[in-house]
Amino acid sequence: MANYFYCIANFYIKIDFKHLAHEQFKVPTQYAPFKISQDQCGPVVFSLVVDDNFIFKEKGNSVGHFHSGENRQDLYIMDDGSYQIEVYDEQDKVCWIQTNRDFTTAVGAFAGSSVQYALGFNNAMMIGFAFATATRGCLLMHASVSTYLDKGYLFLGKSGTGKSTHSELWINNFKGAQLLNDDNPALRIINGCALVYGTPWSGKRPCYRNECVSVGAMVMLTQKPYNKIEQRRVIDNFACLLSSCSSMTWDRRIYDAICQNLSEIMKVVPIYFMDCLPNDEAAYICKEAIVK
């Protein structure tokens, strides 16, 4: 059995490879910046045993079917509160894992080609991390993050809204601006300060930086034929942020933790709503409003 250890957003993760159908499988290179030695590892919040001989002995009760990009996730809950998750790409089942109720431990198997195998591994890691850390004050957000003057600015919105485009506009127009993560950054409140971390999950744009900065602002983007930015009511802030979180509305303990995390973030992070075009003017108007 080969063991690997990772530190993501200052949380420790352990992976045990027990048996692989793909004997040549290597952990995707996007995890390399987050890899640590066993000696560097602190208390583990999520551990995954990869065993391609693993099967579900029985199926739990269906919770629902969820889509994330081109992937589908089928979720089942057992009588003891543990979870079973199956992940499909456009054609095949590529991953099935069973977790305990707290998402602190899991065993799973992957299948398919080397590309499908890596897809299954990524999904298992991201799901485990998101829900194991939710009760520890962490949120995995669907956002693109640009850093500027030592702060991180999160651009949120529905898929296809232009989050990546807006980050790119900042990078192209403002000296020193850089991309931290383009799909799934992690947010934490530590000592009253909101911090955003790079993760191994950055969507279609490879950006896997093991770094963190304080959060300058969060901006909810909407495509419109003009550029306008404003702040709105607290209830609007909460609803929009919740829609951008990895969430589990059916699990009261995890859902309550996510809502509490959002409430803490809203106390210290300014939140804006921007109707915008994908042009340079949008980036300048946004920067003028949110960079303090």
C-alpha positions in Angstrom: 0.0 0.0 0.0 1.4 3.4 -1.0 0.6 6.4 1.2 0.4 10.0 0.1 -0.1 13.1 2.2 -1.4 16.5 1.1 -2.0 19.9 2.7 -4.8 21.9 1.1 -5.9 25.2 2.8 -4.0 24.1 5.8 -6.0 20.9 6.1 -4.2 17.5 6.0 -5.4 14.7 3.7 -4.1 11.1 3.5 -4.5 8.8 0.5 -3.8 5.1 0.7 -3.5 3.2 -2.6 -4.4 -0.4 -1.7 -5.1 -1.9 -5.1 -5.2 -0.2 -8.5 -6.6 -1.6 -11.8 -4.3 0.9 -13.5 -1.0 -0.2 -12.0 0.7 2.8 -13.7 -1.7 5.4 -12.4 0.0 8.4 -11.0 -1.6 11.1 -8.9 -2.3 14.0 -11.3 0.5 16.6 -11.3 -1.9 19.3 -10.1 -1.6 17.8 -6.6 2.2 18.2 -6.6 2.3 21.7 -5.1 0.2 20.4 -2.1 2.1 17.2 -1.4 3.9 16.9 1.9 5.8 14.2 3.7 4.3 12.1 6.5 6.5 13.9 9.0 5.0 17.2 7.9 1.4 15.9 8.2 -0.7 17.0 11.1 -4.2 15.7 12.2 -5.9 14.3 9.1 -9.3 15.7 8.3 -10.0 13.4 5.3 -8.5 10.0 4.4 -9.3 8.0 1.3 -8.5 4.4 0.7 -8.3 3.6 -3.1 -9.2 0.0 -3.7 -10.4 -0.9 -7.2 -11.8 -4.2 -5.8 -14.2 -2.2 -3.7 -18.0 -2.6 -4.4 -21.1 -1.5 -2.6 -22.4 -4.5 -0.7 -25.9 -2.8 -0.8 -27.3 0.5 -2.1 -28.5 3.2 0.2 -31.6 5.4 -0.3 -31.3 7.8 -3.3 -30.8 11.4 -2.3 -30.7 12.7 -5.9 -28.7 13.2 -9.1 -26.5 16.3 -9.4 -24.6 17.7 -12.4 -21.3 19.5 -12.2 -20.2 20.6 -15.6 -20.1 17.5 -17.8 -20.1 15.1 -14.8 -23.1 13.6 -13.0 -23.0 12.6 -9.4 -25.5 10.1 -7.9 -25.8 10.3 -4.1 -27.2 7.6 -1.7 -27.5 7.6 2.1 -27.3 4.6 4.3 -29.3 3.9 7.4 -26.3 4.9 9.6 -26.0 8.3 7.9 -23.0 7.3 5.7 -22.9 8.2 2.0 -22.4 6.5 -1.3 -21.5 8.5 -4.3 -21.2 7.5 -7.9 -19.6 9.8 -10.5 -20.2 9.5 -14.2 -18.6 11.3 -17.1 -20.5 11.8 -20.4 -20.5 8.0 -21.0 -19.4 5.8 -18.1 -19.2 5.5 -14.3 -15.7 6.6 -13.3 -15.9 6.6 -9.5 -17.8 5.1 -6.6 -16.9 5.9 -3.0 -18.5 5.3 0.4 -17.8 7.7 3.2 -18.7 7.8 6.8 -21.3 10.3 8.0 -18.7 13.0 8.8 -16.8 12.6 5.5 -13.6 12.1 7.4 -13.0 8.6 5.9 -13.8 7.0 2.6 -13.1 4.0 0.5 -13.5 4.1 -3.3 -12.8 2.7 -6.7 -12.2 4.2 -10.1 -12.6 2.8 -13.6 -12.2 3.4 -17.3 -9.3 4.9 -19.3 -6.4 6.8 -17.6 -8.3 10.1 -18.3 -11.5 8.7 -16.7 -9.5 7.3 -13.8 -8.0 10.7 -13.1 -11.4 12.3 -13.3 -12.8 9.8 -10.7 -9.8 10.5 -8.4 -10.3 14.3 -8.7 -14.0 14.0 -7.9 -13.4 11.8 -4.9 -10.8 14.2 -3.5 -12.9 17.3 -4.1 -16.1 15.9 -2.6 -14.3 14.5 0.4 -12.4 17.7 1.1 -15.5 20.0 0.6 -17.7 18.2 3.1 -15.0 17.1 5.6 -13.9 20.7 6.1 -17.3 22.4 6.0 -17.8 21.7 9.7 -14.3 23.1 10.3 -15.0 26.6 9.0 -14.0 26.1 5.3 -16.0 26.7 2.1 -15.2 25.3 -1.3 -16.5 28.0 -3.7 -17.3 28.0 -7.4 -15.4 31.1 -8.3 -12.4 32.5 -10.2 -9.9 34.4 -8.0 -7.4 37.1 -9.1 -4.9 38.4 -6.7 -3.9 42.1 -6.7 -1.9 44.1 -4.2 -1.7 41.1 -1.9 -5.4 40.5 -1.8 -7.7 38.0 -3.5 -10.8 39.1 -5.4 -13.4 36.4 -6.0 -15.6 36.5 -9.1 -18.8 34.4 -8.8 -21.8 33.6 -11.0 -23.6 31.0 -12.9 -21.6 28.8 -15.3 -20.9 30.7 -18.5 -21.3 34.1 -16.8 -17.7 35.1 -17.5 -15.9 34.6 -14.2 -12.7 33.4 -16.0 -13.0 36.2 -18.5 -13.2 38.8 -15.8 -10.2 37.4 -14.0 -8.3 37.5 -17.3 -9.3 41.1 -17.9 -7.7 42.0 -14.5 -4.5 40.1 -15.3 -4.2 41.8 -18.7 -5.0 45.3 -17.4 -3.5 45.6 -13.9 0.2 45.2 -13.3 0.9 42.5 -10.7 -2.5 40.9 -11.0 -2.3 37.1 -11.0 -4.7 34.1 -11.2 -4.9 32.1 -7.9 -7.6 29.6 -8.9 -10.1 29.5 -11.7 -12.8 27.2 -10.4 -12.8 26.0 -6.8 -10.8 28.1 -4.3 -11.2 27.4 -0.5 -12.3 30.1 1.9 -11.6 30.2 5.7 -12.1 32.7 8.5 -9.0 32.7 10.8 -8.7 35.2 13.7 -11.5 37.3 12.1 -9.8 37.5 8.7 -11.1 35.9 5.6 -8.5 34.0 3.6 -8.7 32.5 0.2 -6.5 29.5 -0.8 -5.5 27.9 -4.1 -6.5 24.3 -4.5 -5.7 21.4 -6.9 -9.1 22.0 -8.6 -9.1 24.8 -11.1 -11.5 23.7 -13.9 -10.3 23.9 -17.4 -7.6 26.5 -16.8 -4.6 24.9 -15.0 -3.7 27.0 -12.0 -2.7 25.0 -9.0 -1.0 27.4 -6.6 -0.5 26.4 -3.0 -0.8 30.0 -1.7 -3.3 32.1 0.3 -4.1 35.8 0.6 -6.7 37.8 2.5 -9.9 38.4 0.7 -10.5 41.9 -0.7 -14.0 41.5 -2.0 -16.4 39.1 -3.7 -18.2 40.1 -6.8 -21.3 38.3 -8.3 -21.3 38.7 -12.0 -24.2 38.8 -14.5 -23.9 39.3 -18.2 -25.6 42.5 -19.4 -25.1 45.0 -22.3 -23.6 47.6 -19.9 -21.3 47.8 -16.9 -22.6 48.7 -13.4 -21.6 47.6 -9.9 -23.4 48.0 -6.6 -23.9 46.5 -3.2 -27.3 45.0 -2.2 -29.2 43.7 0.8 -27.8 41.1 3.1 -30.4 38.5 2.1 -29.3 38.9 -1.6 -25.7 38.4 -0.5 -26.5 35.2 1.4 -28.6 33.6 -1.3 -26.0 34.3 -4.1 -23.1 33.1 -2.0 -24.9 29.9 -1.0 -25.6 29.1 -4.7 -21.8 29.3 -5.3 -20.9 26.8 -2.5 -20.4 23.1 -2.5 -23.5 22.4 -0.3 -25.6 19.6 1.1 -29.1 20.9 1.9 -30.3 17.5 3.0 -27.6 17.0 5.6 -28.7 19.4 8.4 -25.3 19.3 10.2 -23.2 20.1 7.2 -25.7 22.5 5.8 -25.9 24.5 9.0 -22.1 24.6 9.1 -22.0 26.0 5.6 -24.6 28.6 6.4 -22.6 29.6 9.6 -19.4 29.9 7.5 -21.2 32.2 5.0 -22.5 34.3 7.8 -19.0 34.8 9.2 -17.6 35.6 5.8 -20.4 38.3 5.2 -19.3 40.0 8.4 -15.8 40.8 7.2 -15.9 40.6 3.3 -17.6 43.3 1.2 -19.9 41.8 -1.5 -20.8 43.4 -4.8 -23.1 42.7 -7.7 -21.9 43.6 -11.1 -23.8 43.7 -14.4 -21.1 43.7 -17.1 -19.8 43.2 -20.5 -16.6 41.2 -21.2 -14.5 44.3 -21.9 -11.7 46.3 -20.3 -14.1 48.9 -19.0 -15.8 46.3 -16.8 -12.5 45.5 -15.2 -11.6 49.2 -14.5 -15.1 49.9 -13.1 -14.9 46.9 -10.9 -11.4 47.7 -9.6 -12.4 51.3 -8.9 -15.3 50.1 -6.7 -13.7 47.2 -4.8 -10.0 47.9 -4.3 -9.7 49.9 -1.1 
